[in-house]
Amino acid sequence: MTQRILVINPNSSIHITEGIDRACEPLRLSGGPVIECITNAAGPPGIETQQHVDAVAVHNVALVAAHPEADAYIVACYSDPGLHACREATDKPVLGISECGMLTALTLGQRFGVLAILATSIPRHLRYIAALGITDRLAAERPVGLGVVELADEDKTLDRLVTTGEALRDIDGADVLVMGCAGMADYRDRVAAAVGVPVVEPTQAAVAMALGRLQLGW
C-alpha cells in the first residue's frame, strides 16, 4: 500500500498551502509516499501571535485525528503549534517544521540565522530555540517586517528576504539561514542564490525527515 505524508497548513490561506505544495515537489519520488498538503479552513489567514498559535493547536490535533490513514504528519507553521499534543494523538510520526528546519541547519553550518516575519515573532521563537537547547548555535534572528498574507507580494518579499539574509550573514555571522515562515517557501532558491549561503525551507526539511523515518521504520 502506498504510504502517505499529510502536510497541515494551520492557517486558512490557500495560497500559502499552494506554495508549500510546490516546495514539496522535489520530494515526490517515484514509488515513494504521496505527499498531500491541506489547509486548516478554521484558522486565521496567518499565524502571527501566541494567541494564534494556541488557538490552532487544537485544530491541528483534530486534523491529525480526522486523517488516521496518513503514515506521517507535518505541522507546517514555524511555531509548531500543537506539535506535542498531535504526537499524543497518534503513534505515527509527527514533525514540526521549526524543529526540523533548525536541526537541519545545524548540519549545514556552524551558526544559523532565522528570517522571521515580524519582530513580535522573535521572542516566541527564541523561547522555542532555548527549549531545544540550541541557543549557542543561533547567530541571530531578524524580521523582514511583513505579515504572512503580505508575503504574497513577490517583489517586496524577495527584496526584504535578501536584505535581511545579507544582514544575518554579514553582521551576525550566520553561515546558514532558516526561513521562519512556511509562507516563504517559494523564495528559497532565489534567496540562497542572492545571499550565497545555504537556505533551509523548513517544510522541505520536515518532509525529508518524514521520508527517512518511513523508509527506515523509525
C-alpha positions as CSV (number, residue, x, y, z in Angstrom):
1,M,0.0,0.0,0.0
2,T,1.3,3.5,-0.9
3,Q,2.3,5.5,2.2
4,R,1.0,9.0,2.7
5,I,2.5,12.1,4.3
6,L,-0.1,14.7,5.4
7,V,1.2,18.3,5.5
8,I,-1.1,20.5,7.5
9,N,-1.1,24.3,6.9
10,P,-2.6,25.5,10.2
11,N,-3.7,28.8,8.7
12,S,-6.6,29.4,6.3
13,S,-4.6,30.9,3.4
14,I,-4.9,28.6,0.4
15,H,-2.1,30.4,-1.4
16,I,0.3,29.5,1.4
17,T,-0.8,25.9,1.1
18,E,-0.1,26.1,-2.6
19,G,3.4,27.4,-2.0
20,I,4.0,24.6,0.5
21,D,2.8,22.1,-2.1
22,R,5.2,23.5,-4.7
23,A,8.1,23.3,-2.2
24,C,7.3,19.6,-1.6
25,E,7.5,18.7,-5.3
26,P,11.2,17.7,-5.3
27,L,10.4,15.2,-2.5
28,R,7.7,13.4,-4.5
29,L,9.7,10.4,-5.6
30,S,8.7,7.7,-8.0
31,G,7.3,4.9,-5.9
32,G,7.6,7.0,-2.7
33,P,5.0,8.2,-0.3
34,V,2.2,10.5,-1.5
35,I,2.7,14.0,-0.1
36,E,-0.6,15.8,0.4
37,C,-1.0,19.3,1.6
38,I,-4.2,20.5,3.3
39,T,-5.4,23.8,4.7
40,N,-7.0,24.5,8.1
41,A,-10.1,26.4,7.0
42,A,-10.9,27.3,10.6
43,G,-7.5,29.0,11.2
44,P,-6.6,32.7,10.8
45,P,-5.2,33.9,7.5
46,G,-1.7,34.0,9.1
47,I,-0.4,32.7,12.4
48,E,1.4,35.8,13.9
49,T,0.8,35.8,17.6
50,Q,0.9,33.5,20.6
51,Q,-2.9,33.6,20.7
52,H,-3.0,32.4,17.1
53,V,-0.5,29.6,18.0
54,D,-2.6,28.5,21.0
55,A,-5.9,28.6,19.1
56,V,-4.8,26.5,16.1
57,A,-3.2,23.8,18.2
58,V,-6.5,22.2,18.9
59,H,-7.3,22.3,15.1
60,N,-4.1,20.5,14.3
61,V,-4.9,17.7,16.8
62,A,-8.4,17.4,15.2
63,L,-6.9,17.2,11.7
64,V,-4.5,14.5,12.7
65,A,-7.4,12.5,14.3
66,A,-9.5,13.1,11.2
67,H,-6.9,11.6,8.9
68,P,-5.9,8.3,10.5
69,E,-5.0,6.9,7.1
70,A,-1.8,9.0,6.9
71,D,1.5,7.5,7.8
72,A,3.2,10.7,8.9
73,Y,2.1,14.3,9.7
74,I,3.8,17.6,9.2
75,V,2.8,20.7,11.2
76,A,3.6,23.4,8.6
77,C,3.8,26.5,10.8
78,Y,7.1,27.8,12.1
79,S,5.7,28.0,15.7
80,D,5.0,24.2,15.6
81,P,1.5,24.8,17.1
82,G,0.2,21.7,19.0
83,L,3.2,19.6,18.0
84,H,3.4,17.6,21.2
85,A,-0.4,17.3,21.5
86,C,-0.5,15.9,18.0
87,R,2.1,13.4,18.9
88,E,-0.1,12.3,21.8
89,A,-3.0,11.8,19.3
90,T,-1.2,9.2,17.1
91,D,1.6,6.7,17.3
92,K,2.8,7.7,13.8
93,P,5.5,10.3,13.2
94,V,4.5,14.0,13.7
95,L,7.1,16.5,12.7
96,G,7.1,20.3,13.2
97,I,8.8,22.5,10.5
98,S,10.5,24.7,13.0
99,E,12.2,21.9,14.9
100,C,13.2,20.1,11.7
101,G,14.3,23.3,9.9
102,M,16.6,24.4,12.7
103,L,18.0,20.9,13.3
104,T,18.7,20.6,9.5
105,A,20.5,24.0,9.7
106,L,22.9,22.6,12.3
107,T,24.1,20.1,9.7
108,L,24.8,22.8,7.1
109,G,26.7,25.4,9.1
110,Q,28.1,26.4,12.4
111,R,25.7,29.3,13.2
112,F,22.3,29.7,11.8
113,G,20.2,32.8,11.3
114,V,16.4,32.9,11.1
115,L,14.4,35.0,8.8
116,A,11.3,35.9,10.8
117,I,8.2,37.6,9.5
118,L,7.7,40.2,12.3
119,A,9.7,41.5,15.2
120,T,6.9,40.3,17.5
121,S,7.5,36.7,16.4
122,I,11.1,36.7,17.6
123,P,10.5,36.3,21.4
124,R,8.3,33.3,20.7
125,H,10.9,31.7,18.5
126,L,13.7,32.4,21.0
127,R,11.7,30.5,23.7
128,Y,11.5,27.5,21.4
129,I,15.2,27.7,20.5
130,A,16.0,27.7,24.2
131,A,13.7,24.8,24.8
132,L,15.5,22.8,22.1
133,G,18.9,23.6,23.7
134,I,20.5,25.1,20.6
135,T,20.7,28.8,21.6
136,D,24.5,28.7,21.3
137,R,24.3,27.8,17.6
138,L,22.0,30.7,16.8
139,A,23.7,33.7,15.2
140,A,20.6,35.9,15.3
141,E,17.0,36.2,14.2
142,R,15.9,39.2,12.2
143,P,12.4,40.2,10.9
144,V,11.6,41.0,7.3
145,G,8.7,43.2,8.6
146,L,5.9,41.5,6.6
147,G,2.9,39.6,7.8
148,V,2.0,36.2,6.5
149,V,-0.5,37.5,3.9
150,E,1.9,40.2,2.7
151,L,4.4,37.5,1.7
152,A,2.4,37.1,-1.5
153,D,3.8,40.4,-2.7
154,E,6.7,38.8,-4.6
155,D,8.9,41.8,-5.3
156,K,8.7,43.3,-1.8
157,T,9.1,39.9,-0.1
158,L,12.2,38.9,-2.1
159,D,13.9,42.2,-1.5
160,R,13.3,42.0,2.2
161,L,14.4,38.4,2.5
162,V,17.6,39.1,0.6
163,T,18.4,42.3,2.5
164,T,17.7,40.6,5.9
165,G,19.6,37.5,4.9
166,E,22.7,39.6,4.0
167,A,22.5,41.3,7.4
168,L,22.3,37.9,9.1
169,R,25.4,36.8,7.1
170,D,27.5,39.9,7.3
171,I,26.6,41.4,10.7
172,D,25.6,38.4,12.7
173,G,27.9,35.8,11.2
174,A,25.3,33.3,10.1
175,D,26.6,30.7,7.6
176,V,23.2,29.1,7.0
177,L,19.7,30.6,7.1
178,V,16.3,29.2,8.1
179,M,13.1,30.6,6.7
180,G,10.9,31.4,9.7
181,C,7.5,31.0,8.0
182,A,6.0,28.4,5.6
183,G,4.8,31.3,3.6
184,M,8.3,32.0,2.4
185,A,8.6,28.6,0.6
186,D,8.5,29.9,-2.9
187,Y,11.6,32.2,-2.3
188,R,14.1,29.7,-1.1
189,D,16.2,29.1,-4.2
190,R,16.3,32.8,-5.1
191,V,17.3,33.9,-1.6
192,A,20.1,31.2,-1.5
193,A,21.4,32.3,-4.8
194,A,21.4,36.0,-3.8
195,V,22.9,35.6,-0.3
196,G,25.3,32.8,-1.1
197,V,24.7,30.6,1.9
198,P,22.5,27.5,2.3
199,V,18.9,28.4,3.0
200,V,16.6,25.8,4.7
201,E,13.0,25.9,3.8
202,P,11.6,24.2,6.9
203,T,8.6,22.3,5.4
204,Q,11.1,20.7,3.0
205,A,13.3,19.8,5.9
206,A,10.3,18.2,7.8
207,V,9.1,16.2,4.8
208,A,12.6,15.0,4.1
209,M,12.8,13.7,7.7
210,A,9.4,12.1,7.4
211,L,10.5,10.3,4.3
212,G,13.6,9.0,6.1
213,R,11.6,7.8,9.1
214,L,9.1,6.0,6.9
215,Q,11.8,4.3,4.9
216,L,13.7,3.2,8.0
217,G,10.7,2.4,10.1
218,W,11.6,4.8,12.9
